[in-house]
Each structure stands twice: as structure tokens, then as C-alpha cells.
Amino acid sequence: PSEPVLPVPRGEARARLGLPQGAPVFLFSGLLRPYKGWDVLLEAFATTRRAVPDAVLLLAGEPWGEAKRLESRPVPAGVRLFLRFLPAEERGLLFDACDAVVCPYRHATGSGIAADAVSHGRPVIGSDVPGLAVVVEDGVSGLLVPPGDAGALAAALLRFVREGLAE
């Protein structure tokens, strides 16, 4: 059996990944499939980045379908791509480095990523779908927005930063 992956302090995790220490860092992790709304997140993050120029989005996981084209396109400002299967230690480091995990699902009946976020002590900013609503208490352990709504997601990301909700 493999050894458990121990958490790394946020500053150390960011240093290992070459991320800025004081910037807001958001993480999308998991398979990049259409129902997970990664495209909605990219649109919302572009809006967020215009208002918070140092914000960073880590887009991490194995791409499927349209997401496979991300590697051949220019990377949007502030976005770091980790487009591959990530072993537990590397995935854990991304969770340790971020301020919040973003789950912009169009629909979901469950979310292992949201559970991982909670186990790493990170809030979830995501869609108000059954699979997240059972894990995320809106305004307490994260923020929930209507699924597929890039404007509402951008507003939640901005609220998270402006109100200092990372802690």
C-alpha cells in the first residue's frame, strides 16, 4: 500500500510550483469533461483576471474531447495547465497551494474533487447541483452559483477574493 500524502504548507506548495505567494489561486482538478464546465470556468476566470490581475487558475487533470485542444491553443493569462493524469502527491500539492477549488459542473450526482477540497481544508466555489450541494454549504464551506452561468461564477470568484474568504 502507498503511504498517505501529507499536506504541505501553502507557501511551500506555492514555492515548489513556482506560484506567487500573495496572489489568489484557484484550482480545477479532475477529468476535463464537458459536464464539468471547465469551459465556463475559463470564461469566468477571464472576467475575474481583468479585475484581479494577479489571480491564478490551475487547470489540472486529464483532458477529454474538446479539452484535448487546450494544449495547442494560447494559454489564457493567469492560467497554468497540468493536462495529464496526476499522481496523488502532485494532485495533493496543487490542493495545498490553492485558496479555493472550483467545481463549475453543469450537472453532477457526486464529486470526489469537492470531497478532496474539504479534506485539504479548502473551500469550494461551484455549481448548485445535487452532487455539490450535499458537500458545500453555501456561504459556509464555499459558494454555489447556478450551473453554466459564467457571469455568476465570475462574481463568486471576485467575491471570494474581495471579501477575503480564503480563510
C-alpha atoms as an extended CHARMM CRD file, in Angstrom:
* protein
*
       167  EXT
         1         1  PRO       CA              0.0000000000        0.0000000000        0.0000000000  PROA      1               0.0000000000
         2         2  SER       CA              1.1260000000        3.5500000000       -0.7070000000  PROA      2               0.0000000000
         3         3  GLU       CA              1.9790000000        5.9790000000        2.0520000000  PROA      3               0.0000000000
         4         4  PRO       CA             -0.5530000000        8.7320000000        2.7600000000  PROA      4               0.0000000000
         5         5  VAL       CA              0.2700000000       12.0650000000        1.1690000000  PROA      5               0.0000000000
         6         6  LEU       CA              0.8820000000       14.5830000000        3.9290000000  PROA      6               0.0000000000
         7         7  PRO       CA             -0.2270000000       18.1870000000        3.4620000000  PROA      7               0.0000000000
         8         8  VAL       CA              2.3820000000       20.7960000000        2.6050000000  PROA      8               0.0000000000
         9         9  PRO       CA              2.1000000000       24.3650000000        3.9760000000  PROA      9               0.0000000000
        10        10  ARG       CA              0.5520000000       26.6910000000        1.3670000000  PROA      10              0.0000000000
        11        11  GLY       CA              3.6670000000       28.8530000000        0.9890000000  PROA      11              0.0000000000
        12        12  GLU       CA              5.9150000000       25.8430000000        0.4720000000  PROA      12              0.0000000000
        13        13  ALA       CA              3.4760000000       24.2740000000       -2.0310000000  PROA      13              0.0000000000
        14        14  ARG       CA              3.3900000000       27.5320000000       -3.9990000000  PROA      14              0.0000000000
        15        15  ALA       CA              7.1820000000       27.8000000000       -3.9620000000  PROA      15              0.0000000000
        16        16  ARG       CA              7.5200000000       24.2460000000       -5.3040000000  PROA      16              0.0000000000
        17        17  LEU       CA              5.0630000000       25.0570000000       -8.1170000000  PROA      17              0.0000000000
        18        18  GLY       CA              6.5330000000       28.4740000000       -8.8990000000  PROA      18              0.0000000000
        19        19  LEU       CA              3.3180000000       30.2660000000       -7.9170000000  PROA      19              0.0000000000
        20        20  PRO       CA              3.1490000000       33.7890000000       -6.4710000000  PROA      20              0.0000000000
        21        21  GLN       CA              2.7870000000       33.8350000000       -2.6930000000  PROA      21              0.0000000000
        22        22  GLY       CA              0.2590000000       36.6590000000       -2.3220000000  PROA      22              0.0000000000
        23        23  ALA       CA             -1.9850000000       36.0030000000       -5.3240000000  PROA      23              0.0000000000
        24        24  PRO       CA             -5.3930000000       34.3220000000       -5.1850000000  PROA      24              0.0000000000
        25        25  VAL       CA             -5.0050000000       30.8110000000       -6.6060000000  PROA      25              0.0000000000
        26        26  PHE       CA             -7.9690000000       28.7490000000       -7.8100000000  PROA      26              0.0000000000
        27        27  LEU       CA             -7.8240000000       25.0530000000       -8.7130000000  PROA      27              0.0000000000
        28        28  PHE       CA             -9.9050000000       22.9710000000      -11.1040000000  PROA      28              0.0000000000
        29        29  SER       CA             -8.9090000000       19.3210000000      -10.7780000000  PROA      29              0.0000000000
        30        30  GLY       CA            -10.1720000000       16.1130000000      -12.3210000000  PROA      30              0.0000000000
        31        31  LEU       CA            -11.0700000000       14.8510000000      -15.7520000000  PROA      31              0.0000000000
        32        32  LEU       CA            -11.7280000000       17.7440000000      -18.1310000000  PROA      32              0.0000000000
        33        33  ARG       CA            -15.0690000000       16.5580000000      -19.4840000000  PROA      33              0.0000000000
        34        34  PRO       CA            -17.8430000000       18.7850000000      -20.8770000000  PROA      34              0.0000000000
        35        35  TYR       CA            -20.2600000000       18.2480000000      -17.9550000000  PROA      35              0.0000000000
        36        36  LYS       CA            -17.6410000000       19.5500000000      -15.5280000000  PROA      36              0.0000000000
        37        37  GLY       CA            -17.8610000000       23.0580000000      -17.0230000000  PROA      37              0.0000000000
        38        38  TRP       CA            -14.1410000000       23.7730000000      -17.4300000000  PROA      38              0.0000000000
        39        39  ASP       CA            -15.0280000000       25.9910000000      -20.4180000000  PROA      39              0.0000000000
        40        40  VAL       CA            -17.4430000000       28.0070000000      -18.2450000000  PROA      40              0.0000000000
        41        41  LEU       CA            -14.6270000000       28.3950000000      -15.7240000000  PROA      41              0.0000000000
        42        42  LEU       CA            -12.1940000000       29.7030000000      -18.3450000000  PROA      42              0.0000000000
        43        43  GLU       CA            -14.7530000000       32.3400000000      -19.3740000000  PROA      43              0.0000000000
        44        44  ALA       CA            -15.4390000000       33.2970000000      -15.7510000000  PROA      44              0.0000000000
        45        45  PHE       CA            -11.7400000000       33.3990000000      -14.9070000000  PROA      45              0.0000000000
        46        46  ALA       CA            -11.0190000000       35.7880000000      -17.8050000000  PROA      46              0.0000000000
        47        47  THR       CA            -13.5190000000       38.2110000000      -16.2300000000  PROA      47              0.0000000000
        48        48  THR       CA            -12.0070000000       37.6580000000      -12.7860000000  PROA      48              0.0000000000
        49        49  ARG       CA             -8.4910000000       38.2230000000      -14.0720000000  PROA      49              0.0000000000
        50        50  ARG       CA             -9.4410000000       41.6240000000      -15.5560000000  PROA      50              0.0000000000
        51        51  ALA       CA            -10.4860000000       42.7360000000      -12.0490000000  PROA      51              0.0000000000
        52        52  VAL       CA             -7.7480000000       40.8430000000      -10.1550000000  PROA      52              0.0000000000
        53        53  PRO       CA             -4.7060000000       40.8180000000      -12.4600000000  PROA      53              0.0000000000
        54        54  ASP       CA             -2.5720000000       38.5990000000      -10.2120000000  PROA      54              0.0000000000
        55        55  ALA       CA             -5.1800000000       35.8100000000       -9.8980000000  PROA      55              0.0000000000
        56        56  VAL       CA             -4.0490000000       32.3430000000      -10.9850000000  PROA      56              0.0000000000
        57        57  LEU       CA             -6.0950000000       29.3690000000      -12.1930000000  PROA      57              0.0000000000
        58        58  LEU       CA             -4.6050000000       25.8900000000      -12.0910000000  PROA      58              0.0000000000
        59        59  LEU       CA             -6.4030000000       23.6900000000      -14.6130000000  PROA      59              0.0000000000
        60        60  ALA       CA             -5.3250000000       20.1740000000      -13.7150000000  PROA      60              0.0000000000
        61        61  GLY       CA             -6.3890000000       16.7940000000      -14.9960000000  PROA      61              0.0000000000
        62        62  GLU       CA             -6.7000000000       14.5370000000      -17.9690000000  PROA      62              0.0000000000
        63        63  PRO       CA             -8.3840000000       16.2370000000      -20.9550000000  PROA      63              0.0000000000
        64        64  TRP       CA            -11.2380000000       14.5700000000      -22.8440000000  PROA      64              0.0000000000
        65        65  GLY       CA            -12.8880000000       15.6430000000      -26.1070000000  PROA      65              0.0000000000
        66        66  GLU       CA            -12.6670000000       19.3890000000      -26.7510000000  PROA      66              0.0000000000
        67        67  ALA       CA            -10.3390000000       19.8410000000      -23.7780000000  PROA      67              0.0000000000
        68        68  LYS       CA             -7.5850000000       17.9960000000      -25.6950000000  PROA      68              0.0000000000
        69        69  ARG       CA             -7.3070000000       21.1110000000      -27.8930000000  PROA      69              0.0000000000
        70        70  LEU       CA             -6.2690000000       23.2670000000      -24.9160000000  PROA      70              0.0000000000
        71        71  GLU       CA             -2.6320000000       22.2120000000      -25.3460000000  PROA      71              0.0000000000
        72        72  SER       CA             -2.4820000000       23.5930000000      -28.8960000000  PROA      72              0.0000000000
        73        73  ARG       CA             -4.1120000000       26.9590000000      -28.0800000000  PROA      73              0.0000000000
        74        74  PRO       CA             -2.5160000000       30.0130000000      -26.4740000000  PROA      74              0.0000000000
        75        75  VAL       CA             -2.8450000000       29.6980000000      -22.7030000000  PROA      75              0.0000000000
        76        76  PRO       CA             -5.0950000000       32.4410000000      -21.2630000000  PROA      76              0.0000000000
        77        77  ALA       CA             -3.4580000000       34.9490000000      -18.9280000000  PROA      77              0.0000000000
        78        78  GLY       CA             -3.0700000000       33.6370000000      -15.4090000000  PROA      78              0.0000000000
        79        79  VAL       CA             -3.8970000000       30.0260000000      -16.3240000000  PROA      79              0.0000000000
        80        80  ARG       CA             -1.4510000000       27.1990000000      -15.6230000000  PROA      80              0.0000000000
        81        81  LEU       CA             -2.1830000000       23.8970000000      -17.3550000000  PROA      81              0.0000000000
        82        82  PHE       CA             -1.4460000000       20.4680000000      -15.9010000000  PROA      82              0.0000000000
        83        83  LEU       CA             -3.1820000000       18.4310000000      -18.6290000000  PROA      83              0.0000000000
        84        84  ARG       CA             -2.3980000000       14.8500000000      -17.7070000000  PROA      84              0.0000000000
        85        85  PHE       CA             -3.1540000000       12.2070000000      -15.1420000000  PROA      85              0.0000000000
        86        86  LEU       CA             -1.7740000000       13.4790000000      -11.8400000000  PROA      86              0.0000000000
        87        87  PRO       CA             -0.4320000000       11.1030000000       -9.1920000000  PROA      87              0.0000000000
        88        88  ALA       CA             -1.7530000000       11.6360000000       -5.6620000000  PROA      88              0.0000000000
        89        89  GLU       CA              1.3520000000       13.5010000000       -4.4360000000  PROA      89              0.0000000000
        90        90  GLU       CA              1.2600000000       16.0420000000       -7.2800000000  PROA      90              0.0000000000
        91        91  ARG       CA             -2.5010000000       16.4890000000       -7.0090000000  PROA      91              0.0000000000
        92        92  GLY       CA             -2.1500000000       16.9870000000       -3.2600000000  PROA      92              0.0000000000
        93        93  LEU       CA              0.4580000000       19.7000000000       -3.8270000000  PROA      93              0.0000000000
        94        94  LEU       CA             -1.9910000000       21.5690000000       -6.0970000000  PROA      94              0.0000000000
        95        95  PHE       CA             -4.7000000000       21.3720000000       -3.4170000000  PROA      95              0.0000000000
        96        96  ASP       CA             -2.2220000000       22.5830000000       -0.7990000000  PROA      96              0.0000000000
        97        97  ALA       CA             -1.1770000000       25.5490000000       -2.9980000000  PROA      97              0.0000000000
        98        98  CYS       CA             -4.6500000000       26.8480000000       -3.8340000000  PROA      98              0.0000000000
        99        99  ASP       CA             -7.0170000000       29.1220000000       -1.9450000000  PROA      99              0.0000000000
       100       100  ALA       CA            -10.1770000000       27.5040000000       -3.3160000000  PROA      100             0.0000000000
       101       101  VAL       CA            -11.2340000000       24.6140000000       -5.5280000000  PROA      101             0.0000000000
       102       102  VAL       CA            -13.6320000000       25.4420000000       -8.3520000000  PROA      102             0.0000000000
       103       103  CYS       CA            -16.2320000000       22.8860000000       -9.4730000000  PROA      103             0.0000000000
       104       104  PRO       CA            -18.3000000000       24.5970000000      -12.2050000000  PROA      104             0.0000000000
       105       105  TYR       CA            -20.3000000000       21.4740000000      -13.0910000000  PROA      105             0.0000000000
       106       106  ARG       CA            -23.2420000000       21.6100000000      -15.4700000000  PROA      106             0.0000000000
       107       107  HSD       CA            -24.6420000000       18.5980000000      -13.5900000000  PROA      107             0.0000000000
       108       108  ALA       CA            -23.2720000000       16.0530000000      -11.1410000000  PROA      108             0.0000000000
       109       109  THR       CA            -24.5760000000       13.4190000000       -8.7800000000  PROA      109             0.0000000000
       110       110  GLY       CA            -21.3670000000       13.4010000000       -6.7490000000  PROA      110             0.0000000000
       111       111  SER       CA            -17.9230000000       14.9770000000       -6.5920000000  PROA      111             0.0000000000
       112       112  GLY       CA            -14.7560000000       13.3480000000       -5.3660000000  PROA      112             0.0000000000
       113       113  ILE       CA            -12.9490000000       16.6270000000       -6.0610000000  PROA      113             0.0000000000
       114       114  ALA       CA            -15.2070000000       18.5550000000       -3.6660000000  PROA      114             0.0000000000
       115       115  ALA       CA            -14.5430000000       15.9000000000       -1.0210000000  PROA      115             0.0000000000
       116       116  ASP       CA            -10.7890000000       16.2440000000       -1.6820000000  PROA      116             0.0000000000
       117       117  ALA       CA            -11.1070000000       20.0190000000       -1.2710000000  PROA      117             0.0000000000
       118       118  VAL       CA            -12.7990000000       19.5960000000        2.0880000000  PROA      118             0.0000000000
       119       119  SER       CA            -10.1520000000       17.0920000000        3.2300000000  PROA      119             0.0000000000
       120       120  HSD       CA             -7.4810000000       19.6820000000        2.3310000000  PROA      120             0.0000000000
       121       121  GLY       CA             -9.3660000000       22.3990000000        4.2060000000  PROA      121             0.0000000000
       122       122  ARG       CA            -10.1510000000       24.3210000000        1.0250000000  PROA      122             0.0000000000
       123       123  PRO       CA            -13.4920000000       25.9410000000        0.2480000000  PROA      123             0.0000000000
       124       124  VAL       CA            -15.3390000000       25.0380000000       -2.9550000000  PROA      124             0.0000000000
       125       125  ILE       CA            -16.7290000000       27.5460000000       -5.4230000000  PROA      125             0.0000000000
       126       126  GLY       CA            -19.0900000000       25.5930000000       -7.6110000000  PROA      126             0.0000000000
       127       127  SER       CA            -22.4150000000       24.9820000000       -9.2070000000  PROA      127             0.0000000000
       128       128  ASP       CA            -25.5730000000       24.4760000000       -7.2260000000  PROA      128             0.0000000000
       129       129  VAL       CA            -26.0970000000       20.9000000000       -8.4270000000  PROA      129             0.0000000000
       130       130  PRO       CA            -27.1110000000       17.9320000000       -6.2520000000  PROA      130             0.0000000000
       131       131  GLY       CA            -23.6110000000       16.4300000000       -6.2390000000  PROA      131             0.0000000000
       132       132  LEU       CA            -22.0840000000       19.5920000000       -4.7570000000  PROA      132             0.0000000000
       133       133  ALA       CA            -24.9450000000       20.8970000000       -2.6400000000  PROA      133             0.0000000000
       134       134  VAL       CA            -24.5370000000       17.8890000000       -0.3090000000  PROA      134             0.0000000000
       135       135  VAL       CA            -20.8440000000       18.7370000000        0.2770000000  PROA      135             0.0000000000
       136       136  VAL       CA            -20.8070000000       22.5430000000        0.0800000000  PROA      136             0.0000000000
       137       137  GLU       CA            -22.8320000000       24.7220000000        2.4200000000  PROA      137             0.0000000000
       138       138  ASP       CA            -23.2700000000       27.9910000000        0.5160000000  PROA      138             0.0000000000
       139       139  GLY       CA            -21.5750000000       30.8330000000        2.3860000000  PROA      139             0.0000000000
       140       140  VAL       CA            -20.0100000000       28.4670000000        4.9440000000  PROA      140             0.0000000000
       141       141  SER       CA            -17.7650000000       25.9000000000        3.2180000000  PROA      141             0.0000000000
       142       142  GLY       CA            -17.9120000000       27.5780000000       -0.1690000000  PROA      142             0.0000000000
       143       143  LEU       CA            -20.0420000000       29.4540000000       -2.6510000000  PROA      143             0.0000000000
       144       144  LEU       CA            -22.6460000000       27.9960000000       -5.0020000000  PROA      144             0.0000000000
       145       145  VAL       CA            -23.8600000000       29.5130000000       -8.2780000000  PROA      145             0.0000000000
       146       146  PRO       CA            -26.3140000000       28.4350000000      -10.9810000000  PROA      146             0.0000000000
       147       147  PRO       CA            -24.7860000000       25.8110000000      -13.3080000000  PROA      147             0.0000000000
       148       148  GLY       CA            -23.4550000000       27.0300000000      -16.6560000000  PROA      148             0.0000000000
       149       149  ASP       CA            -23.5430000000       30.7050000000      -15.6310000000  PROA      149             0.0000000000
       150       150  ALA       CA            -20.0810000000       32.1950000000      -16.2840000000  PROA      150             0.0000000000
       151       151  GLY       CA            -21.1810000000       35.6280000000      -15.0240000000  PROA      151             0.0000000000
       152       152  ALA       CA            -22.3770000000       34.2500000000      -11.6950000000  PROA      152             0.0000000000
       153       153  LEU       CA            -19.2240000000       32.1520000000      -11.3680000000  PROA      153             0.0000000000
       154       154  ALA       CA            -17.0230000000       35.2060000000      -12.0530000000  PROA      154             0.0000000000
       155       155  ALA       CA            -18.9980000000       37.1650000000       -9.4400000000  PROA      155             0.0000000000
       156       156  ALA       CA            -18.4190000000       34.3620000000       -6.9000000000  PROA      156             0.0000000000
       157       157  LEU       CA            -14.6700000000       34.2480000000       -7.6680000000  PROA      157             0.0000000000
       158       158  LEU       CA            -14.4760000000       38.0380000000       -7.2510000000  PROA      158             0.0000000000
       159       159  ARG       CA            -16.4980000000       37.9320000000       -4.0300000000  PROA      159             0.0000000000
       160       160  PHE       CA            -14.1530000000       35.2470000000       -2.7110000000  PROA      160             0.0000000000
       161       161  VAL       CA            -11.1290000000       37.4900000000       -3.3430000000  PROA      161             0.0000000000
       162       162  ARG       CA            -12.6420000000       40.8340000000       -2.3290000000  PROA      162             0.0000000000
       163       163  GLU       CA            -14.1750000000       39.5460000000        0.9080000000  PROA      163             0.0000000000
       164       164  GLY       CA            -11.0460000000       37.5720000000        1.8550000000  PROA      164             0.0000000000
       165       165  LEU       CA            -12.9370000000       34.3030000000        2.1120000000  PROA      165             0.0000000000
       166       166  ALA       CA             -9.8610000000       32.0820000000        1.6980000000  PROA      166             0.0000000000
       167       167  GLU       CA             -9.5610000000       31.7630000000        5.4530000000  PROA      167             0.0000000000
